[in-house]
Amino acid sequence: MAAFDEAEIQRYVHTPHSAHRLIIASQRAIALSLQEPSIPPVIAAPVRRNVHDLDDEDEDPEYQEQLRRALAESQAASQRTPAAAAQSDRSSAPVQSTSQKPPSAFLSTRAELERERLARQKRQHDDIDLDTENARETKRQRVSSSVTSIRTNASSSSSANTRIQPTIASHNDIDKFFYDGELRQTANRYVDPAKDTRPVFRLSEILAPRDDIRFAILSSYAINFTWLYTFFEPKTPVIVVTQDAHGEETIKEVLPEWIKTTPFLRGGFGCMHMKARMIFYKTGRLRVVVSTANLIEYDWRDIENSVWVQDIPARVNALAHDPKADDFAATMTRVLRNVNTAPALITLMRNGHDLPIRRLEELREKWDFSRVKVKLVPSLAGKHEGWDSVIRNGHTALMKAIIDLKTRAPPGKELVLECLGSSIGSYTTQWTNEFYTAAQGETVGKWLAKTRAQRSKLAYPPIKILFPTSRTVRDSVLGESGGGTMFCRRNQWEAAKFPRELFHDSKSKRGRVLMHSKMIIGTFRSSTLANAVSRSKPKITKVEDDDDIIEVAPPSADCVGWAYVGSHNFTPSAWGTLSGSDFTPILNVTNFELGIVFPLRDEPHLANVACWERPPRKYEVGKDEPWVCSIINVIHQGWAYNFFL
């Protein structure tokens, strides 16, 4: 598919009779229909509002008429709930028609086809082609070192302190607990069976057993509510955190027992990009999920993503509230509060639900997170001033996590970063060195002490940016149509000072599938400069953050590096930009993001964690270009996904 530059996009989408305007109208109609609590929505695909969006699209009278008609048909089609659709369609299959539909009927026709398809698959949760996967699973055994198999028929004889033992991972992980945490890639129907040799996660296994789920909090940038609704019992209360099309803070009842909440975004810019899930079970167990996958079928079936899961037992005795705590549970509590979850809790309780958590602070008080060894790294959209706030967000939170984990480069070594993502940012020597300083576990106060002129003269640090080339996308199983979630703009790549020399091709270890995973691998290599610096005796540095002093101790020799996995792309919007001074630092963050950081124990551990072919191949000058997709419409399973940059 041909790429468009920004001027071409503007002309194309403003063409009065363009099919793209009808799709945009349909998408806007969906968003507007979600404003009616009594009408169950079909799908919510948040619109990322930024400088490239079309701010004047509402001024065209013809467009307004198209939007009005699309909205009317969307609301008419939405009168049937998913449950009603399933009841009426159990005994009948959809009838295909070759007759032409008027453009305004696009949304209602697609919505009806999707409901009929989902009704037939309701009991199967078809994340992937299960027949193919079942055949594949019988040919191999997969070992998971941190999984405890708990059979339901043995629950009466099981001890509460069951010892974790390595077990053979079966195709169905519904009856598995992950009390030590587990990182896996998602199941994918297009991977090479010969290369797909490790355990994987399916959403139907993570959100299971569904009749044991008491309550859930889910966050995602893009959500297909109709599809997601089938993973839960109709009476299970659910809070869904996503974003409003205009960045407004909202609370809405979108489905029976379901509350959609959205956080505030300054000026409507940025996005709520977190992809975390918290599943509360009737037994008292809590399952925490941090992933790179949205809550849409495509992310769990056609493209590769990464998922971290850990089960958390309930405490025997409640822990006293500690307002100064900054551990995993306290950080998650702060994140949930900032994405407007507390009002949604209150709404559900007012609706008569007996929730396992009535205050966000109870998350830390009632569940035992002592076995969680990873560090949680959030980015909360907004302006953060002072060390107390700055060090808890974005790349400075990554800095603190690396210090706490003691994963700084040892003497005589320097840090090398491999950054995998699905979206490319605007890179400068200033920002890449700013991020690199934080990723080293070095105090960013030293960075702020440099003048702007000094920063601008720095060379790019040892960072490898992993992004698929055009050839890699074309040669993938889905071809160009599968590149709709990979974003790099032509004007970015061709900018005079853009660091094209940092780019490396991203290829999955599992075959010709594209990766939506966001991951950073930090490893250590010998360096002349690092050796010179290391001749001096290691010192303990202190960083003040209003209330506490962070001691930056010498690094540990027990690891070969560290890894980050989560929603952050390698962009300033995700990780933030520093300004101000060493005394009064300021961190501006555009997006809401969430991920985890953990040490890499040894080379085998590193090889298992990295989901791409290593070492990544560097782009060849004059031969390789990144996949450029300024605008693409992917019609998948009857739905139109529109991506704008």
GIPEVEN-V286227 format. One record per residue. N is the residue number from 1. SS is DSSP state (hx for helix, st for strand, lp for the rest). Layout:
BEGIN
N:SS, N:SS
END
This chain:
BEGIN
1:lp, 2:lp, 3:lp, 4:lp, 5:lp, 6:hx, 7:hx, 8:hx, 9:hx, 10:hx, 11:hx, 12:hx, 13:hx, 14:lp, 15:lp, 16:lp, 17:lp, 18:lp, 19:hx, 20:hx, 21:hx, 22:hx, 23:hx, 24:hx, 25:hx, 26:hx, 27:hx, 28:hx, 29:hx, 30:hx, 31:hx, 32:hx, 33:hx, 34:lp, 35:lp, 36:lp, 37:lp, 38:lp, 39:lp, 40:lp, 41:lp, 42:lp, 43:lp, 44:st, 45:st, 46:lp, 47:lp, 48:lp, 49:st, 50:lp, 51:lp, 52:lp, 53:lp, 54:lp, 55:lp, 56:lp, 57:hx, 58:hx, 59:hx, 60:lp, 61:hx, 62:hx, 63:hx, 64:hx, 65:hx, 66:hx, 67:hx, 68:hx, 69:hx, 70:hx, 71:hx, 72:hx, 73:hx, 74:hx, 75:hx, 76:hx, 77:hx, 78:lp, 79:lp, 80:lp, 81:lp, 82:hx, 83:hx, 84:hx, 85:hx, 86:hx, 87:hx, 88:hx, 89:hx, 90:lp, 91:lp, 92:lp, 93:lp, 94:lp, 95:lp, 96:lp, 97:lp, 98:lp, 99:lp, 100:lp, 101:lp, 102:lp, 103:hx, 104:hx, 105:hx, 106:hx, 107:hx, 108:hx, 109:hx, 110:hx, 111:hx, 112:hx, 113:hx, 114:hx, 115:hx, 116:hx, 117:hx, 118:hx, 119:hx, 120:hx, 121:hx, 122:lp, 123:lp, 124:lp, 125:lp, 126:lp, 127:lp, 128:lp, 129:lp, 130:hx, 131:hx, 132:hx, 133:hx, 134:hx, 135:hx, 136:hx, 137:hx, 138:lp, 139:lp, 140:lp, 141:lp, 142:st, 143:st, 144:st, 145:lp, 146:lp, 147:lp, 148:st, 149:st, 150:lp, 151:lp, 152:hx, 153:hx, 154:hx, 155:hx, 156:hx, 157:hx, 158:lp, 159:lp, 160:lp, 161:lp, 162:lp, 163:lp, 164:lp, 165:lp, 166:lp, 167:st, 168:st, 169:st, 170:lp, 171:lp, 172:lp, 173:lp, 174:lp, 175:lp, 176:st, 177:st, 178:lp, 179:lp, 180:lp, 181:lp, 182:st, 183:st, 184:st, 185:st, 186:st, 187:lp, 188:lp, 189:lp, 190:lp, 191:lp, 192:lp, 193:lp, 194:lp, 195:lp, 196:lp, 197:lp, 198:lp, 199:lp, 200:st, 201:st, 202:lp, 203:hx, 204:hx, 205:hx, 206:hx, 207:lp, 208:lp, 209:lp, 210:hx, 211:hx, 212:hx, 213:st, 214:st, 215:st, 216:st, 217:st, 218:st, 219:st, 220:lp, 221:lp, 222:st, 223:st, 224:lp, 225:hx, 226:hx, 227:hx, 228:hx, 229:hx, 230:lp, 231:lp, 232:lp, 233:lp, 234:lp, 235:lp, 236:lp, 237:st, 238:st, 239:st, 240:st, 241:st, 242:st, 243:lp, 244:lp, 245:lp, 246:lp, 247:lp, 248:lp, 249:lp, 250:st, 251:st, 252:st, 253:st, 254:st, 255:st, 256:lp, 257:lp, 258:st, 259:st, 260:st, 261:st, 262:st, 263:lp, 264:lp, 265:lp, 266:hx, 267:hx, 268:hx, 269:lp, 270:st, 271:lp, 272:st, 273:lp, 274:lp, 275:lp, 276:st, 277:st, 278:st, 279:st, 280:st, 281:st, 282:lp, 283:lp, 284:lp, 285:lp, 286:st, 287:st, 288:st, 289:st, 290:st, 291:st, 292:lp, 293:lp, 294:lp, 295:st, 296:lp, 297:hx, 298:hx, 299:hx, 300:hx, 301:hx, 302:lp, 303:lp, 304:st, 305:lp, 306:st, 307:st, 308:st, 309:st, 310:st, 311:st, 312:st, 313:lp, 314:st, 315:lp, 316:lp, 317:lp, 318:lp, 319:lp, 320:lp, 321:lp, 322:lp, 323:lp, 324:lp, 325:lp, 326:lp, 327:lp, 328:hx, 329:hx, 330:hx, 331:hx, 332:hx, 333:hx, 334:hx, 335:hx, 336:hx, 337:hx, 338:hx, 339:lp, 340:lp, 341:hx, 342:hx, 343:hx, 344:hx, 345:hx, 346:hx, 347:hx, 348:hx, 349:hx, 350:hx, 351:lp, 352:lp, 353:lp, 354:lp, 355:lp, 356:lp, 357:lp, 358:lp, 359:lp, 360:lp, 361:lp, 362:hx, 363:hx, 364:hx, 365:hx, 366:hx, 367:st, 368:lp, 369:lp, 370:lp, 371:lp, 372:lp, 373:lp, 374:lp, 375:st, 376:st, 377:st, 378:st, 379:st, 380:lp, 381:lp, 382:st, 383:st, 384:st, 385:st, 386:lp, 387:hx, 388:hx, 389:hx, 390:hx, 391:lp, 392:lp, 393:lp, 394:hx, 395:hx, 396:hx, 397:hx, 398:hx, 399:hx, 400:hx, 401:hx, 402:hx, 403:hx, 404:hx, 405:hx, 406:lp, 407:lp, 408:lp, 409:lp, 410:lp, 411:lp, 412:lp, 413:st, 414:st, 415:st, 416:st, 417:st, 418:st, 419:st, 420:st, 421:lp, 422:lp, 423:st, 424:lp, 425:lp, 426:lp, 427:lp, 428:lp, 429:hx, 430:hx, 431:hx, 432:hx, 433:hx, 434:hx, 435:hx, 436:hx, 437:hx, 438:hx, 439:hx, 440:lp, 441:lp, 442:lp, 443:lp, 444:hx, 445:hx, 446:hx, 447:hx, 448:hx, 449:hx, 450:lp, 451:lp, 452:hx, 453:hx, 454:hx, 455:hx, 456:hx, 457:lp, 458:lp, 459:lp, 460:lp, 461:lp, 462:lp, 463:st, 464:st, 465:st, 466:st, 467:lp, 468:lp, 469:st, 470:hx, 471:hx, 472:hx, 473:hx, 474:hx, 475:hx, 476:lp, 477:lp, 478:lp, 479:hx, 480:hx, 481:hx, 482:hx, 483:hx, 484:lp, 485:lp, 486:lp, 487:st, 488:lp, 489:lp, 490:hx, 491:hx, 492:hx, 493:hx, 494:lp, 495:lp, 496:lp, 497:lp, 498:lp, 499:lp, 500:hx, 501:hx, 502:hx, 503:st, 504:st, 505:lp, 506:lp, 507:lp, 508:st, 509:lp, 510:lp, 511:lp, 512:lp, 513:lp, 514:lp, 515:st, 516:lp, 517:lp, 518:lp, 519:st, 520:st, 521:st, 522:st, 523:st, 524:st, 525:st, 526:st, 527:lp, 528:hx, 529:hx, 530:hx, 531:hx, 532:hx, 533:hx, 534:hx, 535:lp, 536:lp, 537:lp, 538:lp, 539:lp, 540:lp, 541:st, 542:st, 543:st, 544:st, 545:lp, 546:lp, 547:lp, 548:lp, 549:st, 550:st, 551:st, 552:st, 553:lp, 554:lp, 555:lp, 556:lp, 557:lp, 558:lp, 559:lp, 560:lp, 561:st, 562:st, 563:st, 564:st, 565:st, 566:st, 567:lp, 568:lp, 569:lp, 570:lp, 571:lp, 572:hx, 573:hx, 574:hx, 575:hx, 576:lp, 577:st, 578:st, 579:st, 580:st, 581:lp, 582:lp, 583:lp, 584:lp, 585:st, 586:st, 587:st, 588:st, 589:st, 590:lp, 591:lp, 592:st, 593:st, 594:st, 595:st, 596:st, 597:st, 598:st, 599:st, 600:st, 601:lp, 602:lp, 603:hx, 604:hx, 605:hx, 606:hx, 607:hx, 608:hx, 609:hx, 610:lp, 611:lp, 612:st, 613:lp, 614:lp, 615:lp, 616:lp, 617:lp, 618:st, 619:lp, 620:lp, 621:lp, 622:lp, 623:lp, 624:lp, 625:lp, 626:st, 627:lp, 628:lp, 629:lp, 630:lp, 631:st, 632:st, 633:st, 634:st, 635:st, 636:st, 637:lp, 638:lp, 639:st, 640:st, 641:st, 642:st, 643:st, 644:st, 645:lp
END
